[in-house]
Amino acid sequence: MSITSGGYCVESALLAFYGIAPSDAWLNIWGLKAEQRNEVFRQLLYEARIVAVAVEQLKDILYCRAEDLPLIEAVLQNPAPKWRCELIAPLDNFIWDRKLINVLFGFDYTWEIYTPAIKRKFGYYVLPLIYGESLIGRAEVIAERKSETLVVKNIWYENDIKPTKQLRTALNNCFQNFALFNGCETISTESMN
């Protein structure tokens, strides 16, 4: 793979990731080996197509596309973003680098779909929950298409999270949006453990 095509792959991934370290999550993505990946990063930095970004309390440097710096600056200027709750898909680019997510958010996530049932800590298809700027827990949610029902089987909050009224409202909105997305008319919490 050439620097040019490797650079395109890295820039495309940065568009999807919005700031990423050249970490283990990048290994073998688009055929880039570690040495090739590092050379592509050096070249893109030299050409000023990407820039290094330091994040408080994080020892590793992250990278973003140079053209995305104004977006980062705009976000940093907004002192009070609207907090909402969202479910994150297990294969979403945001959580590909599980080590980085653990460092940034103190959140340890394993997708247990291939884990034998007896060895699962949470559930078969458990989705991380993000609320505001924090990963606050995970939920096992199933869309039963025949009955058009979204079943919330369980919610596990991280140890320091208290389900306040504001959080519960945001979580209810999240489930309503997810139900709508999945074509579900009703939401059931009857099976929650």
Order of alpha helices (4+ residues) and beta strands (2+ residues): alpha-alpha-beta-beta-alpha-beta-alpha-beta-beta-beta-alpha-beta
